[in-house]
Every structure is written in C-alpha cells, then in structure tokens.
C-alpha cells in the first residue's frame, strides 16, 4: 500500500503528525492480509500522485502547502528528508520488508532536473544538484539486514 500525508491538511505540523498513523495503517493491512505475505509500502512521498476524490491533483503554481497537490515544495527541502527518516523508522519498527519513496527526478524526485513546474532556487543554479532527501536515501540504502535499535526519551512533548 501507499500513503499521502497531505490529503486532509497540508500544514507542516499536520503532515509530520501523519507519521504517527503509519504503525496503525500497517497493523490494519496485516489484519486484512494475515502474516502469509511480506508487506511492502510505497511509493510514498509528500505530494499526491493521484487524487482519490477527484479527476486530478490540485494545482500549485505558487509552491505553497496545498492538499492533494502533485507539486509540494517541501519535497525539495530538509522537511522531506526529515519526513522520510520518520516514515522509514515507523515502517522498520513494524517489520516492513521494503519501503519505496518518490522517484529519481520530477515532482517526487531526489535529483534536480529542470521540469515543467517551478523549482525556486534550483531553477536558478547551474550544474547537477540533489535534494537533501537524496542523502537520506543513500544512507537508508545501506541498511539492508541491519539490526534495529530501540531508543526512547524520558520527556514527552506537549
């Protein structure tokens, strides 16, 4: 299965809070499927590939935080890198076999390529560039077979 964190709300806090539901979605999927098949998640990313409620995704020429849009400017920034770490951690804790995020280039990409949508700052630069999440993906790609460490904190955010 796949998810999109900006279906109901697109502000930064709400999108990050969607990470809290990932374990529940995984447990629900397992309740339907049972344990006989490995569970894989993705491709998941900040932007929306398809609008489940309409004919197309929302337009976002202004690069804002918009629900159900294909073009989410946070895909190109540190926000996406942090979101991927949280998403991957939630999936790892639930024993997911594989997780896929985004695409190589384009609206859900990790490598900049001039496209048919505005990519402020990147469009004004010369030469090849990668988005911050590229480095997260490079690190995660080396974790196959690694042990999962459980960490916690004594404090609770309010």
C-alpha positions in Angstrom: 0.0 0.0 0.0 1.0 3.6 -0.2 0.1 6.8 1.6 0.0 10.6 1.0 0.4 12.8 4.1 -1.3 15.9 2.6 -4.8 14.5 1.9 -6.7 16.2 4.7 -4.3 19.0 5.8 -1.1 20.4 4.3 0.5 22.5 7.0 3.9 21.3 8.3 2.7 20.1 11.7 -0.2 18.1 10.3 2.0 16.4 7.6 4.6 15.4 10.2 1.8 14.2 12.5 0.7 11.7 9.8 3.8 9.7 10.8 2.0 8.7 14.0 -0.6 6.7 12.0 1.8 4.7 9.9 2.0 1.8 12.5 -1.8 1.7 12.7 -2.1 1.5 8.9 0.5 -1.3 8.8 -1.4 -3.2 11.5 -4.7 -2.8 9.7 -3.1 -4.1 6.4 -1.7 -7.1 8.3 -5.1 -7.7 9.8 -6.6 -8.0 6.3 -3.7 -9.9 4.8 -2.5 -12.0 7.6 1.2 -12.9 8.1 1.4 -15.2 5.0 2.8 -12.4 2.7 5.6 -9.8 3.3 4.3 -6.3 3.5 5.8 -3.6 1.3 5.0 0.1 1.5 5.2 2.8 -1.3 5.9 4.7 -3.3 5.0 7.3 -0.7 6.0 11.0 -0.8 4.8 14.4 0.3 3.0 15.2 -3.0 -0.1 13.3 -4.2 0.3 11.0 -7.3 -3.5 10.8 -7.8 -6.5 12.5 -6.3 -8.7 9.8 -4.7 -11.6 12.3 -4.6 -11.4 14.0 -8.0 -10.2 13.9 -11.6 -6.8 15.4 -10.9 -4.5 16.7 -8.2 -4.7 20.3 -7.1 -2.7 23.0 -9.0 0.1 24.6 -7.0 1.9 27.2 -9.2 2.7 29.2 -6.1 4.6 26.3 -4.5 2.5 26.5 -1.3 1.4 24.0 1.2 -1.7 22.6 -0.6 -3.7 19.5 0.0 -3.8 16.8 -2.7 -1.2 18.6 -4.9 1.4 16.9 -7.1 3.9 19.7 -6.6 4.9 20.0 -2.9 7.9 22.4 -2.5 8.9 20.5 0.7 9.8 17.6 -1.5 13.0 19.5 -2.4 13.9 20.5 1.1 15.0 19.4 4.6 11.4 18.8 5.5 11.2 15.9 3.2 14.5 14.5 4.4 13.1 14.5 8.0 9.7 13.1 7.0 11.4 10.2 5.2 13.5 9.3 8.2 10.4 9.3 10.4 8.4 7.3 7.8 11.2 4.7 7.4 11.6 4.4 11.2 7.8 3.8 11.6 7.9 1.1 8.9 11.1 -0.5 10.3 9.6 -0.8 13.8 6.6 -2.7 12.2 8.9 -5.1 10.3 8.0 -3.9 6.8 10.1 -5.8 4.2 10.6 -2.8 1.8 9.7 0.9 1.6 9.8 3.0 -1.5 9.9 6.8 -1.6 9.3 9.1 -4.5 11.1 9.0 -7.9 14.6 9.6 -9.2 13.6 13.0 -10.7 10.4 15.0 -11.2 7.9 16.2 -8.6 8.7 13.3 -6.3 12.4 13.2 -7.1 15.7 13.2 -5.2 17.8 14.6 -8.1 17.1 18.1 -9.5 16.1 18.2 -13.2 14.5 21.2 -14.8 10.8 20.4 -15.3 7.5 21.9 -16.3 7.0 23.2 -12.8 8.7 25.9 -10.8 11.5 24.8 -8.5 12.6 28.1 -6.8 16.3 28.4 -6.2 17.2 25.2 -8.0 16.0 26.6 -11.3 18.5 29.5 -11.0 21.5 27.2 -10.4 23.9 25.6 -12.9 25.0 22.0 -12.9 23.8 18.8 -11.3 22.2 19.0 -7.9 20.5 16.7 -5.5 17.8 17.5 -2.9 18.6 16.9 0.8 16.5 13.7 0.8 18.9 12.2 -1.7 21.5 11.8 1.1 18.9 10.2 3.4 18.1 7.7 0.7 21.8 7.0 0.1 22.2 6.2 3.8 19.0 4.2 4.1 20.0 2.1 1.1 22.9 0.7 3.1 20.7 -0.6 6.0 19.5 -3.8 4.4 20.0 -6.6 7.0 21.0 -4.1 9.8 19.7 -4.5 13.3 17.0 -2.2 14.6 17.9 -0.3 17.7 15.1 0.9 20.0 15.7 4.3 21.6 13.4 6.4 23.7 13.2 9.6 25.8 12.1 10.3 29.3 10.4 13.5 28.2 7.0 13.9 26.5 6.3 16.8 24.2 3.1 18.6 24.9 
